[in-house]
């Protein structure tokens, strides 16, 4: 389970940063930055925070609400246009920088899930592979980003029915690909992604 050992080893104020939405065919990429106060961390967060992919949806929602209520949180979004214009990696870094700057807290370190440091952060950066499964602050960012993006995709699903985004969050499921062939693309599809481009719908 994640703990605060990586944050303690760095010292000072540490912002955990993670993203969600690099792989989908539709929708934005979302990043979150979270600063935990270890001394005042709610017991439930310490006990239950984990990689968002390992948590059921209802628990993710509850934990995200608790993170927002008890921690410094910043969210950043990079649009489909930015993903197509920059590429997904650079757009992810844009979302991470926006999340950090939305924190309202100056961190000494950013602890970033992955192996590539994002550009533009005004603090020292430490990359941590699998960080959302071993660092509490990165796990918190993972949960917050996932809940926020799922909510955005559910809202888009209401406006663009038929693609199943409220269930597949824009990922390339069989239902989503079939709907793309049948209904065509929306403005929220990533034209630079091969599964969309190969359908020759544009």
N, C-alpha and C positions, 0 to 999 in steps of 0.2 A: 504494500500500500504506500501511497505517497506520504512524505513527511517533509520537515523543514530543514533537513540536514544540508541540502545544497545551498539554501538561503543563508544558513548560519555560517557555512564555510566562506561565503563571499563577504558577509558582513555588511553593515549599513542598511539602507533602504533598497529592497530588491523587488522589481516588478516582474512577475511571471507573465509571459506572452505566448499565446497560441492562436492558431487560426483554424477555421473550418470552411470547407467549400472549395478546395483546390480541384477536386476531381469531377464535380457535376458538369453536365452539359448546359445547364441553365442557372441563372441567378448569380448574385454577387459572391465574392469571397469576403468573409467576415473575420476580423481578429479582435481579441480582447486582451487587455492588460490589467493585472490585478496585483495590488500590494496588500499582503496580509500582515496584520499585527499579531505576531505570535503570542504576545502576552495576553491579548484580549480575544483570541480566536475562539469562536463558539465551538463547544465540544462536538456538536454534530458535524461541523465542517472537518474538524481534525479526524473524526472517526469514519466519515463516509465519502469525502471527496476522492475522486478517482478519474481516470481517463474517461471522458464523456461517452466514448463508445461502449464502455463496460456497464453503463448505468441505464436502467429503464427510464423511459421518457418522463414519467411522473416524478421520479426522484431527481432527475436532472432539473426539472422545473423548480422543485422545492429548494434544492441546493443553490440554484442560480439566484432565487429570491433572497436567500440568506446571505449569499456573497454580496449582492447589491446593498443589503441592509447593514452590513457590518464591515465592509472593506472599501478601499478606494478602487474604483473600476473605471476603465475607459474602453470604449468600443470604437472600432474603425471599420469602414466598409469601402471596398473597391468595386466599382460598377462593372457590368458586362462590357461596356465600351472601353473601360480601362484595361480589362483583361485582354480583350481583342487587340487593343492598340499597343500595349506594353509587352505582353505575354503573362502567363499566369504567375510565374515566380516573381517578376517585378511588381505585379499588381498585389500579390500577397505582401510584399515588403511595404508597399504604400499603405495597405490596410493596417499593418503592424505599427508603422510610424504614426498613423492617425490615432490608433488605439492608445499608444503611449502618450501622445500629446493631449488626449482627452482625459487622462488620469487626473490632472490637477495636482499632481504630486511629483516632485523632482526626485528621481531615483538615482542611487549610486550605481546600480547594476540593473541590466535587463537580462533575465534568464529566459532564453528563447528555445522553444521546442524545435528540434531539427538540427541540421549540421551546417546551415548557411546563415551568417549574421545579416540581418536586414540593414540596408543603408539608411542613413539619416537619423539614427537615434542619438540624442545628445548625452549619452552616458556610456559607460563600459558595458560590453555585451559578452555573455557566456552562452554558448550553444549547448544544448543538452538533448542528445538523442533519446527518444522515448520519454521526454520530460513530463508529459501529461500523466505518466504512470508512476513517476518517482518523486516529483516535486509538487508540494501542495499548492504553491502559487500558480504553477503552470497548469495543474489539474483544474484549479478554480477558473483560470482563463479559458481552458478547454470547454468547461461546462457552460460558462456564460456565453461564449461565442456560439456554441452549438444551439443553445436555447434561442438566442436572438436570431440566428439564421433560419432555424426551423419556423419561427414565427413569421419572418419575412416571406418565406416560401409558401406558407399557408395563406398569407394575404394575397400573394401573386396567383395562387391556385384559384382563389375565388374570382379573380378578374379574368383568368385564362383557364377555364375548366377543360378537363379532358386529358391532361398530361399527368395527372396524379401527383403533382408536386407536394400536396399536403401529406403524402405518404412517402414518396421517393426523394423529396427535397432537391429535385433536379438531377439526380444521378441517372445514369443510363440504363435503367431497368428495361425489361422486355416491354412493359406497358408504355413506358416513356418513348422508346424507339418506335413502337407501333403507332403511337399518337403523332409523333413527328412525321411519319410517312403519310398518315391519313389526313392530318390537320395542317401540316406545314409548320414552319418555325414561327416563333413570336419574337418581339424585340428583346426578350429576356434570354434568348438562346445565344450561346457562345459560338459565333461563326468561325472562330479560329480553331475550334476543337474538331478533330478529324471525324468522329462519328456524326457530327452535324454537317460538316462541309461535304462529306462523302455522299450525303443524300441528295446533293446537287439541287437544293431547294431554293437557292438564292439567285 
